[in-house]
Amino acid sequence: MTRPTIDLRSDTVTQPCAAMRAAMVQAPVGDDVYGDDPSVNRLQALAAELFGFEAALFAPSGTQTNLIALLTHCGRGDEYIVGQQAHTYKYEGGGAAVLGSIQPQPLAHQADGSLALEDIAAAIKPDDFHFARSRLLALENTIGGRVLSADYLRAATDLAHQRGLATHLDGARICNAAVQQGISLKDAAQGFDSVSVCLSKGLGAPVGSLLCGSRSFIGQALRWRKMLGGGMRQAGILAAAGLYALEHNVQRLAEDHANALFLAQGLAAIPGLALQMPQTNIVYVDLPSQCFPALVTALHESGILAGVSAHMRLVTHKDVSRQDMAYVIEVFTAVLGQTDLLAA
């Protein structure tokens, strides 16, 4: 019997469960570009309520909701302050600069994933025509699986607002942050003028993200979504999956966090293997290059999908189990625990 594939590349690989598929099949739909898809409208209303905003907008991806937010907050020649490793800066194709003529001002991250308050303050430009206009502070939570504390986020957003900047949160995994901290989704979004929420990562929907903000902000965002090609028609079929995800899959993220910790503890028992204990569902393992060939072969032969690199990322999600994690530990131990591959 062939063992099922264990995919640890990302939590984006999750498959919709039977109940979610049934909800999609049964979803009432309309033309969302006209604003008359009842499932989309219900999803947007639920998201606004859960995250504490006046309104929300459904879009195909988190890259698009982040870009829509940047385009809505900033104009041509404006600047947004962001982390060097933030998704909006590093992993979204430079969309803000290419499509919006918005200048990023990237800052170095601290060890906990935050941007130092003094660095943020120093990066805000004076009101002088020599400089791009500082308009927005964009943060990310979680960032590399790390959770930014509520106290830090409050201080950072307060600083931005005091200096006349708007605030945006790339909350692709904000639900993971909220569950890890034991707080509400509304509290996790506190202090931000807009929040992007991904439905297709740990929450398990097949596609889609939400942008939350004030009613006037979302009204402007709707125009940008149309311009970017994000207006979908009978999108209620997709929105139904998002509704199921928000209604059933938020608290279960704690299982992913527990499995990630179990995996990390098992790998940490391998002599010489360096890693940090995860806060949420992402485990990073530091590997010397001499390990790569043997580990790549072993993972392939064992049906484990993961990218082998010097800073290897393993992501747990709803479609992998505690038993799967035990098997992954066995494979790593067999390759790395009985050889000199980890020797200095």
N, C-alpha and C positions, 0 to 999 in steps of 0.2 A: 504494500500500500504506500503510495507516494504521500509524503508529508506535505500539508498545505504550506504555501509560501508565507513567510513571516516578513512583512514589509515594514521596516523601521526607517525608511528614508524621510518620511514626514507624516504629520497627521492629516495632510491633504489627501491621502490615499484611501481614506475610509469609504466604505460602500454604504448606501442607504439601506436601512433594515427593512424588513417586510412591512412593518407598520407605517414607516415613512413612505414607502412606495405606494401603499394603499391610500394614504392621505393625498398623495400626488394624483393618483388616478381619479379620486373622488372630488378633487378641488373644483369649486365653482370658479369660472374664469370670465374675463372680459378683456377689453382692449386697454392695457395700462397706459398707453400713450395718451388716451383720452381720459385717463384717471378713473376708469370704471371697472377695473378688475377687483372684485370683492376680496379675493384672497391676498392680493398685494396690499390693498388698503388695510386689511386686518393685520397683516404682518408689520406694516409700517407703524400702525397705531400701537401695537403691542411693544415694539422695540422702543418707541418714544416713551411709553409708560415705564418700561423696565429700567431704562437708562437715565430717566429723569429729564427728558427734553420735550419741547413742544411738538416736534415733528420728526419724521425720519423718511429716508429715501432708499428704495431697493435698487441695487445695481448688480451687474454681472460679476464683478470681482472687487477684491480689496484694493488692488492697484488703481482701479477706476474710482472707488470712493475716496481714497486718499488724494488722488489727483483732482477730483471735483472739489474737495475741501480746500486744497491749496489754491486752485483757481478762483474759488469763491471768496476766500479770505484776502488774497493778494492780487494786485494788478501788475501790469507790465512794468518792469523795472523795480518792483518791490523785492524784498528779501525775506526768506524764512530761516530761522535758526534751528538747527537739527543736529543729531549725533552722527559721527562718522560711520557708525555701523547700523544706523537706522534704515529700515526697509525703504522709507520714502526717499532717502538720499542714495542708497547704495544698490538697491535691488529692483528699482522700478523704471529703469531705462532712461533716467534723467528727464522724465516727463515734464516736471515742473519747469525746467529750464527750456526744453525743446518746444513744448507746446504752449507754455504760459509766459515765457520770458521772465520767469521768477528766479532770482539768484539764490542758491542755497548758501548758507554760512555754516559749514560743518564744524562741530566741536568734538574734541576727544571725550570718550566715555571714562567714567570712573570705574573702579573694579566691580561695583554693584550694578553697573549699567546706567547709572544716572549721569546727568550733565551737571558739573559743579555750578552752583548758583553764581559764584563770582565770575566764572567763564561766560555764563549767559549774560550777566550784566555788562561785562566788558565787550561782548560782541554786538550789543545794541548800538547802532550808529547814531551819531548826532544828526539833528535836522540841518543838513548841509547838502547843497546840490552836488557836491563831489561824491557823495555816497548813495548806494542803493538805500531805499527806505525800509527800515526794519519793521515788519508788519505782523509777524507770526512766530510763535514758539511751537514747534512740533516735537512731541515726545512719543515714546512707544512703550507699551506695557501689555504683556511681558516683553522683555528685550533679551534675546538669546536665552529664553527660558527663565530669566531672573525677574523677580517681582519688585517693582518700585514701590516704596512704602507710601502710605497715605500722607504721612507728615511731609515727606519730600515733595510729593506732587502738589500738595497744598502750598508749600513755600515757593515752588517753581511757578505755578500758575498765578499766585499772588504777585510775585515779582514781575511777571510778564504784564499783567493787567495794570500794575502801578506805573509801568513804563510805556503804556499805551499799545501793547501788543495783544493780539488775539491768541488763543491757544487751541491747538488741535491734538488729539490723541489718536495715534494709530493703535487701535485696540483689537488687532487681529486675534489676539488671545486674551482679551480683557476678561473673558469669563473664567479662564484659568487663574488669572490674578485674583479675581473676586473669591473664587472657591478656595484658593490657597490661603487667603487672608481671613476667610470666614465673614466676608462683608457682602452687602447687597450689590447688585450691578449698578444701581444708582450711586451708591457711595464710591464705587470704583471709578465712576466717570466724573465725580465731583470736581469742579474748578475748570472744566474744559468747555470751550464754546462749541466744539464739535468733536464727535467721536466716530471712528470707523470701526465696525464690528464684523468680523468674518464668520460666516455660517458654515463654511466648507472645510474647516480644520477639525478641531476636536469635537465640535458640535455635530459633525457627521452629515451635513447636507451636501448634496452633490455639487452645488454651485451657488454663488451669491454672497453679497455683503450688504451691509446697511450703513448709511451715513445719518447720524443724528445731530440735530441742532435746533435753533430757534425756527419759528414758522417763516420768518422773512429770509433767514439763511437758506433753508431748504427750498424756498421759492426760487432763489437765485441758483441754487445747486441744480435744480431741475432743468434749467436752461443749459447748463454745462453738460449734464448727462446726455441731453438730446444732441448737443454738438459733438460729443465724443462717441456717439453711436450706441449709447447704453439704453436707449428707449426700447423696451421689449413689448410685444403685443400680449398674447395670452400667457403672461408670465406667472399667473396664479399657480400653474403646475409646479413651478420652481418655488414660489413663495410658500406653498403648502409644506414643502420640505423644511424651509426655514422656520415656519411656525412650529412644526413638530420638534425641530431641534431646540428651539428656545423653551418649549413647554416640557420637554422630556430629558434633554441631554446636558443641561448645565451642571447639575449637582453630581452627575455620574463622572464628571471630569476628575473627581477625587480618586477614582479607581486608576485612571491613567497616571496620576501623580504617585500613587502607591506602587504601581508597577515599575515606574521609572526609578523610584528609590530602591526597590527590590533588585532591579537590574544593576544599578550602580553599586550597591553593597556587594553583590556577587562578583562583579568585575574588580572591585577594589581588593578583594581577597587574593587576586593574582599577584604574586610578588613582582614588584617593579613597575606595575601598571599605574599610571598617574591619572586621576580624575577627581572632580569635585562632586559632592553630593548635590543632586538636582533639587530645585525648589518646586518645579512643576513637572512637565512631561518630557523634558529634553535633557538628555545625558550627553555630556561631552567627554571624550576620552582622548588623551594625548598619546600618540604612538610614534615611535621612531620609524624611519623609512624602511629599515631592514625587515620590519614586520609585514609590510604591505603585500608582497607576493603570496606568502603563505596564508595570510588572513583572507585575501581576495579569493583564493582558490577554495578555502574551507567554507566561507560564507556561500559561495556559489553552489558548491556541492551539497550544502545543508539546506538550501532553499531559503536563505536569509538575504533580504535585500537591504543593503546599507552602503553608503559611500565611504570607502576607506581613505583616510587622509591623516595628516599630522594632527589635526584637531577634529576627530571623528564625531559626527553627530548621530545619535540614536534617539528616535522619537516614538514614544508610546501613544496609543490611541485605542479606540473602542474595539477595533478589529484584531487586537493582539491580547493574549491572556497571560495570567501569571505563569501557567505552564509553558507558554511560549518563551517567556523571559528566562525561565529555568533552563530551557534548551539552549537559548542564546548564550547563557553563561557557560554551559557545558562546552559549546563549540569554541568560545574564546579561550577557555581554560585548556582545552586540548591542544590548541595551536600555540598559545603564548605561555601557558603555565608549566610546560614540560620541555622547554627549549631554552636556548640562550638568546632568543630574539630580543628580549627586553634588557639584556645586559648592557651596561654602559660601554 
